[in-house]
């Protein structure tokens, strides 16, 4: 496993990613102290990498860290399929009152040029 400083990660992230893909992971240090691992999920020998990606995506979406579209990308799924999974797990895609959601829907329709 190779080690890279935060500065190296910032200036040339592709080098760090290539190192992680070659060795399964790369260490990132800050002030010569380990702070993070860049892990190549496909190289870890996990029996179900797709499940790891989906779990990560669900967790990040549920915490509000990423959008539903970004979560679908991380999971490697089409957005409609990811929305189905959220629905089956009873994870709300949007939060708010019925009036707030209706207002957002009306705004989206106006943005799309449809009648509200």
C-alpha positions in Angstrom: 0.0 0.0 0.0 1.3 3.4 -1.0 0.9 6.5 1.2 0.0 10.0 -0.1 -0.2 13.3 1.6 -3.4 15.3 1.5 -1.6 17.8 -0.7 -0.8 15.0 -3.2 -4.4 13.9 -3.1 -5.6 17.4 -3.9 -3.1 18.1 -6.6 -3.3 14.7 -8.4 -6.3 12.6 -7.2 -6.0 10.2 -10.2 -2.6 9.1 -9.1 -4.0 8.1 -5.7 -6.9 6.3 -7.3 -4.6 4.4 -9.6 -2.5 3.3 -6.6 -5.6 2.2 -4.7 -6.8 0.2 -7.7 -3.4 -1.4 -8.0 -3.0 -2.3 -4.3 -6.7 -2.4 -3.2 -6.1 0.7 -1.1 -4.0 3.8 -0.6 -3.3 5.6 2.6 -3.8 9.4 2.9 -1.8 11.3 5.5 -2.1 14.7 7.1 1.0 16.0 8.8 2.5 12.5 8.5 -0.5 11.0 10.4 -2.9 8.5 8.7 -6.2 10.2 8.2 -8.0 8.2 5.4 -7.9 5.2 3.2 -8.9 5.2 -0.4 -10.3 1.8 -1.0 -10.8 0.1 -4.4 -14.1 -1.8 -3.6 -13.7 -4.1 -6.6 -10.3 -5.2 -5.3 -11.3 -6.1 -1.8 -12.5 -9.5 -2.7 -16.0 -8.9 -1.2 -18.6 -11.4 -2.3 -21.1 -8.7 -3.3 -19.6 -5.4 -4.2 -22.9 -4.2 -5.6 -24.5 -4.6 -2.1 -21.7 -2.6 -0.5 -22.2 0.2 -3.1 -26.0 0.2 -2.5 -25.6 0.2 1.3 -23.2 3.1 1.1 -25.5 5.0 -1.2 -28.5 4.4 1.0 -26.7 5.5 4.1 -25.3 8.7 2.5 -28.7 9.5 1.1 -30.6 8.8 4.3 -28.2 11.0 6.3 -28.8 13.9 3.8 -25.2 13.9 2.6 -26.0 13.3 -1.0 -29.0 13.7 -3.4 -31.1 10.8 -4.6 -29.5 11.1 -8.1 -26.0 10.9 -6.6 -27.0 7.9 -4.5 -28.3 6.1 -7.5 -25.0 6.7 -9.3 -23.0 5.4 -6.3 -25.2 2.3 -6.2 -24.7 1.8 -9.9 -28.5 1.7 -10.5 -30.9 3.6 -12.7 -32.8 6.3 -10.8 -36.2 4.6 -11.1 -34.8 1.3 -9.7 -33.1 3.2 -6.8 -36.4 5.0 -6.1 -38.1 1.6 -6.0 -35.6 0.4 -3.4 -36.1 3.5 -1.3 -39.9 3.0 -1.5 -39.6 -0.7 -0.5 -37.5 0.3 2.5 -40.0 3.1 3.4 -37.2 5.8 3.1 -38.8 9.1 2.1 -37.3 10.7 -1.0 -38.5 14.2 0.1 -39.3 15.6 3.5 -42.0 18.2 4.3 -45.6 18.8 4.8 -48.2 18.0 2.2 -48.5 21.7 1.4 -44.8 22.2 1.0 -44.6 19.2 -1.3 -47.5 20.4 -3.4 -45.7 23.8 -3.7 -42.5 22.1 -4.8 -44.4 20.1 -7.4 -46.1 23.2 -8.7 -42.8 24.9 -9.0 -41.3 21.9 -10.9 -44.3 21.9 -13.3 -43.8 25.6 -14.0 -40.1 25.0 -14.5 -40.9 22.3 -17.0 -43.4 24.6 -18.8 -46.4 22.6 -17.7 -49.6 24.0 -16.2 -49.5 24.1 -12.5 
